[in-house]
Amino acid sequence: MKPIVSALNAWSCVVISFFAVIILSILGSLYRSNHHSFTGSEGDPEDGTAVAGSIFTAVIVYAGFFVFCGFQAFLHVRSSRRGAITLN
């Protein structure tokens, strides 16, 4: 198989998606538990579980990006080990 995106884009997407999954998982768990620093004041959302559901949907999307871009990066590594000639 040939990669669809460039190596730089693939690795950038892997790193960004990895950190997004971690950070959004922490935020989602804090909203799900109705942590007072996120749901305690007047301007904050009242239903923390609904916000957590939206955040966990974003986590699933970023996990999909992580898997796809990780596979693209793997294809780049595999093709560079074989000595394949690339045209730019």
N, C-alpha and C positions, 0 to 999 in steps of 0.2 A: 504494500500500500504506500501511497505517496502522501506526505503531509499536506494539509490544506492551508495552514497558516505558517508564517515564518517561525524560525526558532526563537527569536527574541520575543515575538508576540506570545508564543506558547509558554515560554518560561515566565514571562511577566504575568500572564493570566494565572498560571499555577500559583505563584507567590501571592498575588492579590486575592485569589479565591481562597487560599488556605487561611490567610489572616481574616478574611471576611467571615468565613465559617466560624472561626474561633470567637471573634468579637461579637457577631450577631447571636451566637448561641448563648453567650454570657448575658447579653442584653435581654434576649428572649426569656431566659430563666429568671432574671430579676423581675421582668414584667409579669410572668406567670405567677410568681410568688407574691405579687402586689407589694414589692419592696417600697418602703415609705419614701425613699429618695426619688423614686420614679413616679409614684402615684399619690403622693401626699399633699401637694399644693393645689391651688385652685385651677391653674392652667394645665395641669397634667390630666391625662385620660383617666376616666373613672373605672373602666373595664380593662384591667390589665391582661386578662386572659385573651381578649379579642386582639389586643396589640401583639401579644406573644404569638398568636396564631399567624398573624401577618409576617412577623419577623421570622418565624420558623419556616414559612413558605419561601422567604428569601434565602434562608439557609439551604433549603433543598435545591433551589436554583443555582446557588454558588457551588454547591457540592457537584452538581451536574457539570458546571463549567470546569471545576477542578479535575474531574474525571476525563472530560473531553480534551482539555488542554494538556493534561498529563500524558494522555495517549499520543497527542501530537508531538510533544517533547520527546517521548520515547521513540517515535518514528524518526525524528531528527537524529537522535543519538545513534540509533541502529543504522541509519543510512551513512552517517559519518564514520562509523567503525568499518564499514565495508569498503570505504574508499570511493564512494560514488561521486561522480562529477556533477556539480550543480551549476546551472546556468543562471546568472543574475540578470 
